[in-house]
Amino acid sequence: MKPIHIFQALIVVLVWGVNFVVIRWGLNEVPPFLLATLRFICAFLPVAFFIRKPNLPWSWLIAYGLLNSFAQFAFLFWAMRVGMPAGLASVVHQSQVFFTLILSVLILQQRTQLTQWLGLAFAVLGLGLMAYGRGTGLGHMTGIGLMLNLLGALSWAGGNIVVSAMRKAGHTPDALGLVVWSSVVPIVPFALLSWWFERGMYPQWHEVTWHSAVSVLYLAWVATLLGYALWSRLLGLYEPNRVAPFSLLVPVVGLLTAWVVLGEQLNVWQWWGSLALMLGLVVNLFGARLVGWFRNSL
């Protein structure tokens, strides 16, 4: 990759890693469903006036929007509201890779490799270690928080399957256009959930600080639009196996940012669990190539 493109990939890593701390800032003052409503309103308007709707039936946009935008962030924001530290959330959310593997086998009948299942085994071990060592203080993780975080990762994986099925059906939409126009889908569901469950938690205007405004705009314009625009551009320039390894750095940035900004500290079990899950990601991504290299060297 050219240096300028490596730099762009690292920008995406930084943007998506810091994203979890920004979510925590927003949730400290704004309830989760309201925060998500504001996020997707800003992600759709006024950007939709400048980004053309993908040449795609609305049924695909709705399916992608409900899974990738609505369900993913409903569960993630809720998880972080009820007891999921920002740093650990950035790690657990990467389990979407393994949920995508499982769903691709069950739904798309795709073939897999043994190394991918070995990576899944490491990930399960890591999640088990995290669940065992829930931590205390700012690093405390609740069981419900972990489960909701995993459901968010499962929803993200469902969105990945929708994209794969979309392409299998002959549709190849622009990634940024897909993100922008699918952002209209979760606005009404989030607004209704917020009105029904969170009316009594709405902050007064004098209680809202700059953290909330920065959180909404960052989530909408930086993490969503800038992040996906750069990432989709890189995927258009290079093979996925050259770009995908950079995503392994997102949890690293998430953990470090949560430690520096929020003071979150992991206990021994959480560190071992995070390392095991990250090892699973590495095995899933590079395992087949390492096995091939080893066989060729014999």
C-alpha positions as CSV (number, residue, x, y, z in Angstrom):
1,M,0.0,0.0,0.0
2,K,1.1,3.6,-0.7
3,P,2.1,5.6,2.4
4,I,-0.9,8.0,1.9
5,H,-3.3,5.0,2.0
6,I,-1.6,3.5,5.0
7,F,-2.1,6.9,6.7
8,Q,-5.8,6.9,5.7
9,A,-6.2,3.4,7.1
10,L,-4.6,4.5,10.4
11,I,-7.0,7.4,10.5
12,V,-9.9,5.0,10.3
13,V,-8.4,2.9,13.1
14,L,-8.1,6.0,15.3
15,V,-11.6,7.2,14.5
16,W,-13.2,3.9,15.1
17,G,-11.1,3.1,18.2
18,V,-11.9,6.5,19.9
19,N,-15.6,6.0,18.9
20,F,-16.3,3.9,22.1
21,V,-15.1,6.6,24.4
22,V,-17.2,9.2,22.6
23,I,-20.2,6.9,23.0
24,R,-19.5,6.8,26.7
25,W,-19.4,10.6,26.8
26,G,-22.8,10.8,25.1
27,L,-24.4,8.2,27.3
28,N,-23.3,10.0,30.5
29,E,-25.9,12.7,29.6
30,V,-28.2,11.4,27.0
31,P,-30.2,8.1,27.2
32,P,-29.2,5.5,24.6
33,F,-32.2,5.5,22.2
34,L,-32.3,9.3,22.1
35,L,-28.5,9.4,21.4
36,A,-29.0,6.9,18.5
37,T,-31.9,8.9,17.1
38,L,-29.8,12.1,17.0
39,R,-26.9,10.2,15.5
40,F,-28.8,8.9,12.5
41,I,-30.7,12.1,11.9
42,C,-27.3,13.8,11.6
43,A,-25.9,11.0,9.5
44,F,-28.7,11.3,7.0
45,L,-29.4,15.0,7.0
46,P,-28.1,17.1,5.3
47,V,-25.7,14.5,3.8
48,A,-28.4,12.8,1.7
49,F,-28.7,16.0,-0.4
50,F,-25.2,15.4,-1.7
51,I,-24.9,11.6,-1.8
52,R,-27.1,9.9,-4.4
53,K,-29.3,7.0,-3.3
54,P,-27.8,3.7,-4.3
55,N,-29.4,1.9,-7.3
56,L,-30.9,-0.6,-4.9
57,P,-34.4,-1.6,-4.0
58,W,-35.7,-0.2,-0.7
59,S,-36.1,-3.8,0.6
60,W,-32.3,-4.2,0.7
61,L,-31.8,-0.8,2.3
62,I,-34.4,-1.5,5.0
63,A,-32.9,-4.9,5.8
64,Y,-29.4,-3.5,6.0
65,G,-30.6,-0.5,8.0
66,L,-32.5,-2.6,10.5
67,L,-29.6,-4.9,11.2
68,N,-26.5,-2.8,10.8
69,S,-27.8,0.6,12.0
70,F,-30.8,-0.1,14.2
71,A,-30.2,-3.4,16.0
72,Q,-26.4,-3.1,16.2
73,F,-26.4,0.3,17.9
74,A,-29.5,-0.3,20.0
75,F,-27.7,-3.2,21.6
76,L,-24.3,-1.6,21.8
77,F,-25.6,1.7,23.3
78,W,-27.8,-0.2,25.7
79,A,-24.9,-2.4,26.7
80,M,-22.7,0.5,27.5
81,R,-25.5,2.2,29.4
82,V,-26.0,-0.8,31.7
83,G,-22.5,-1.9,32.4
84,M,-20.1,-2.4,29.5
85,P,-16.8,-0.4,29.8
86,A,-15.8,1.4,26.6
87,G,-12.5,-0.4,26.3
88,L,-13.9,-3.9,26.6
89,A,-16.8,-3.0,24.3
90,S,-14.3,-2.2,21.6
91,V,-12.9,-5.6,21.9
92,V,-16.1,-7.6,22.3
93,H,-17.7,-5.8,19.3
94,Q,-15.0,-7.4,17.1
95,S,-16.7,-10.8,17.7
96,Q,-18.8,-9.8,14.7
97,V,-16.1,-11.5,12.6
98,F,-17.0,-14.8,14.1
99,F,-20.7,-14.3,14.0
100,T,-20.3,-13.4,10.3
101,L,-18.4,-16.7,9.9
102,I,-21.2,-18.7,11.5
103,L,-24.0,-16.9,9.7
104,S,-22.3,-17.3,6.3
105,V,-22.2,-21.1,6.8
106,L,-25.8,-21.3,8.0
107,I,-27.4,-18.9,5.6
108,L,-25.1,-18.5,2.6
109,Q,-23.8,-22.1,2.6
110,Q,-20.2,-20.8,2.3
111,R,-17.2,-23.0,2.8
112,T,-14.9,-22.3,5.7
113,Q,-11.4,-23.4,6.7
114,L,-10.2,-25.2,9.8
115,T,-8.2,-22.2,10.9
116,Q,-11.3,-20.0,11.0
117,W,-12.9,-22.4,13.5
118,L,-9.7,-22.4,15.5
119,G,-9.9,-18.6,15.6
120,L,-13.5,-18.9,16.8
121,A,-12.4,-21.3,19.6
122,F,-9.9,-18.7,20.8
123,A,-12.6,-16.0,20.7
124,V,-15.0,-18.1,22.8
125,L,-12.3,-18.7,25.3
126,G,-11.6,-15.0,25.5
127,L,-15.2,-14.1,26.0
128,G,-15.4,-16.8,28.8
129,L,-12.4,-15.3,30.6
130,M,-14.0,-11.8,30.3
131,A,-17.3,-13.1,31.7
132,Y,-15.4,-14.7,34.6
133,G,-13.4,-11.7,35.6
134,R,-16.0,-8.9,35.5
135,G,-13.8,-6.3,37.2
136,T,-14.5,-3.5,39.6
137,G,-14.8,0.3,39.5
138,L,-14.6,1.9,36.0
139,G,-13.6,-1.5,34.5
140,H,-16.7,-3.3,35.9
141,M,-18.6,-5.3,33.4
142,T,-22.1,-6.7,34.0
143,G,-23.4,-9.9,32.5
144,I,-26.3,-8.1,30.8
145,G,-23.8,-5.6,29.4
146,L,-21.7,-8.4,27.8
147,M,-24.8,-10.2,26.4
148,L,-26.1,-7.0,24.8
149,N,-22.7,-6.2,23.4
150,L,-22.6,-9.7,21.8
151,L,-26.1,-9.1,20.4
152,G,-24.8,-5.9,18.8
153,A,-21.9,-7.7,17.3
154,L,-24.4,-10.4,16.0
155,S,-26.5,-7.6,14.4
156,W,-23.4,-6.2,12.7
157,A,-22.7,-9.7,11.3
158,G,-26.3,-9.9,10.1
159,G,-25.7,-6.6,8.2
160,N,-22.5,-8.2,6.6
161,I,-24.6,-11.1,5.5
162,V,-27.2,-8.8,3.9
163,V,-24.4,-7.1,1.9
164,S,-23.1,-10.5,0.8
165,A,-26.5,-11.6,-0.3
166,M,-27.0,-8.2,-2.0
167,R,-23.9,-8.7,-4.1
168,K,-24.8,-12.3,-4.8
169,A,-28.1,-10.9,-6.2
170,G,-26.1,-8.7,-8.6
171,H,-26.2,-5.4,-6.6
172,T,-22.9,-3.5,-6.0
173,P,-23.9,-0.3,-4.2
174,D,-21.4,2.4,-3.2
175,A,-20.5,1.8,0.4
176,L,-20.9,5.4,1.5
177,G,-24.2,5.8,-0.2
178,L,-25.4,2.6,1.4
179,V,-24.5,3.9,4.9
180,V,-26.0,7.3,4.3
181,W,-29.3,6.1,2.9
182,S,-29.7,3.2,5.2
183,S,-29.4,5.7,8.1
184,V,-32.9,6.9,7.5
185,V,-34.3,3.4,8.4
186,P,-33.5,3.4,12.2
187,I,-34.6,7.0,12.9
188,V,-38.3,6.3,13.5
189,P,-37.8,3.1,15.5
190,F,-35.2,4.8,17.7
191,A,-37.4,7.8,18.2
192,L,-40.4,5.7,19.1
193,L,-38.4,3.6,21.6
194,S,-36.9,6.7,23.1
195,W,-40.4,8.3,23.5
196,W,-41.8,5.2,25.0
197,F,-39.0,4.2,27.4
198,E,-36.9,7.3,28.0
199,R,-39.3,10.3,28.3
200,G,-38.5,10.6,32.0
201,M,-34.8,10.5,31.4
202,Y,-34.6,13.4,28.9
203,P,-32.0,15.9,30.2
204,Q,-32.9,19.5,30.6
205,W,-31.2,21.9,28.3
206,H,-29.1,23.4,31.1
207,E,-27.8,19.9,32.0
208,V,-26.4,19.2,28.6
209,T,-22.7,19.9,28.1
210,W,-20.5,20.1,25.0
211,H,-19.7,16.4,25.5
212,S,-23.2,15.5,24.2
213,A,-23.1,17.7,21.1
214,V,-19.5,16.5,20.2
215,S,-20.6,12.9,20.8
216,V,-23.6,13.1,18.4
217,L,-21.6,14.9,15.6
218,Y,-18.6,12.7,16.0
219,L,-20.7,9.5,15.8
220,A,-22.6,10.8,12.8
221,W,-20.0,12.6,10.7
222,V,-16.6,11.2,11.8
223,A,-17.2,7.6,12.9
224,T,-19.9,6.9,10.4
225,L,-19.4,9.1,7.3
226,L,-15.6,9.8,7.3
227,G,-14.7,6.3,8.6
228,Y,-16.8,4.4,6.1
229,A,-15.9,6.7,3.2
230,L,-12.1,6.1,3.8
231,W,-12.6,2.4,4.5
232,S,-14.7,1.8,1.4
233,R,-12.2,3.8,-0.8
234,L,-9.4,1.6,0.5
235,L,-11.3,-1.5,-0.2
236,G,-11.9,-0.2,-3.8
237,L,-8.2,0.3,-4.3
238,Y,-6.7,-2.8,-2.7
239,E,-7.6,-6.4,-2.1
240,P,-9.5,-6.9,1.2
241,N,-6.6,-9.0,2.7
242,R,-4.4,-5.9,2.5
243,V,-6.9,-3.6,4.2
244,A,-8.7,-5.9,6.7
245,P,-5.6,-6.4,9.1
246,F,-5.8,-2.7,10.1
247,S,-9.1,-3.5,11.8
248,L,-7.2,-5.5,14.4
249,L,-5.8,-2.2,15.7
250,V,-9.3,-0.8,16.5
251,P,-9.7,-2.6,19.9
252,V,-6.1,-1.7,20.8
253,V,-6.9,2.0,20.3
254,G,-10.2,1.5,22.1
255,L,-8.5,0.0,25.2
256,L,-5.8,2.7,25.3
257,T,-8.2,5.6,24.8
258,A,-10.5,4.3,27.5
259,W,-7.5,3.9,29.8
260,V,-6.1,7.4,29.1
261,V,-9.4,9.4,28.9
262,L,-11.8,7.5,31.2
263,G,-9.3,5.8,33.5
264,E,-10.7,2.3,32.8
265,Q,-8.4,-0.5,33.9
266,L,-8.8,-4.1,33.1
267,N,-8.1,-6.9,35.6
268,V,-6.0,-9.9,34.8
269,W,-8.9,-12.0,33.5
270,Q,-10.1,-9.2,31.3
271,W,-6.6,-8.8,29.8
272,W,-6.2,-12.5,29.1
273,G,-9.7,-12.6,27.6
274,S,-9.0,-9.6,25.4
275,L,-5.7,-11.2,24.2
276,A,-7.4,-14.5,23.5
277,L,-10.1,-12.8,21.4
278,M,-7.5,-10.8,19.5
279,L,-5.5,-14.0,18.9
280,G,-8.7,-15.5,17.5
281,L,-9.0,-12.6,15.1
282,V,-5.4,-13.0,14.0
283,V,-5.8,-16.7,13.5
284,N,-9.0,-16.1,11.5
285,L,-7.4,-13.6,9.3
286,F,-3.9,-15.0,8.8
287,G,-4.2,-18.7,9.8
288,A,-4.7,-20.2,6.3
289,R,-1.8,-18.2,4.8
290,L,0.5,-19.2,7.7
291,V,-0.4,-22.9,7.2
292,G,0.3,-22.6,3.5
293,W,3.6,-20.9,4.1
294,F,4.6,-23.6,6.6
295,R,3.7,-26.4,4.1
296,N,5.6,-24.7,1.3
297,S,8.7,-24.3,3.5
298,L,8.9,-28.0,4.3
